[in-house]
Amino acid sequence: MAGSKLVLEGRISVKCFLLGLSVVVIALIRSWFGHVDWVFDYLTETPGKIAICVHIAAVNGLLLVFYSGSVYKVAVRACFLGVTFGCGLIISSSQSAWTHFGWYMCSLSFFHYSEYLVTAVINPRSLSLDSFLLNHSLEYTLAAISSWLEFTIEKLMFPELKQLNWISFVGLLMVLCGEGLRKAAMLTAGSNFNHIVQNEKARSHVLVTSGVYAYFRHPSYVGWFYWSIGTQVMLFNPVCIVGYTIASWRFFRERIEEEELSLIHFFADDYVEYKKKVPAGLPFISGIRVN
């Protein structure tokens, strides 16, 4: 019964993400009728801003009518991410210095929504509001805000810095590859994947060594590492590129060591042999030392 409920929440999240994404339709209609030259201009006009606010309010009203309790909490988060993705698409269509920030909005919102959706598919028993990773940590939130501030300040002071398209394309490639690798790792691991490091072995817990795990011991961390740095390369935030690289490296070094202690406890010699053959995947991180 619980499993069915969780699967239902995953399906509701899809509907609500698409409902939020419908904000794009309003902007496109206005553009098609010739009221604006670019869809992005819709966001800069007062009528456009009002229309989007009305749209968001109306959508939230629908969610309140159809959902309640924990299901509503899932619905409103998925819808919020859909709206963010939609606004990112609108901004991405512009020919301005904000174009790359639109890419960033799409990348960030899709990452968080897909974390929830893929978890709903592969391991519904572990599905919760935390699966969105929106409340990952205070440090994560501060890092995101810092990147927004740096981009805005540098855009105002050094606008030419945000017009190096080839660097932003490199960042976009890093984001796409990182996102793809992480989701491939989650799908390959299936029910063995969990956002929280497990200290107790479940009956269904097996050592996964196939697919992307044949190349990296921790492909989901490798993907997330390069995805996070890629978002800052995409925005060409020099300060945050350095800061994200250092912070992410330290975080995943500690996370990998913690996780490998559990994996050695779970699988003993099998994991030790696997560890000898396959690298962790992140630069200068070898994991827990085994004598």
Secondary structure, DSSP 8 states (H G I E B T S, - for coil): -HHHHHHHHHHHHHHHHHHHHTHHHHHHHHHHTTS-SSTTHHHHSHHHHHHHHHHHHHHHHHHHHH--HHHHHHHHHHHHHHHHHHHHHHHHTSSSTTHHHHHHHHHHHHHHHHHHHHHHHH-GGG--GGGG-TTS-HHHHHHHHHHHHHHHHHHHH-GGGGG-HHHHHHHHHHHHHHHHHHHHHHHHHGGG--SS--SS--TT-----SGGGGT-S-HHHHHHHHHHHHHHHHHT-HHHHHHHHHHHHHHHHHHHHHHHHHHHHHHTHHHHHHHHHS--SSTT---S---
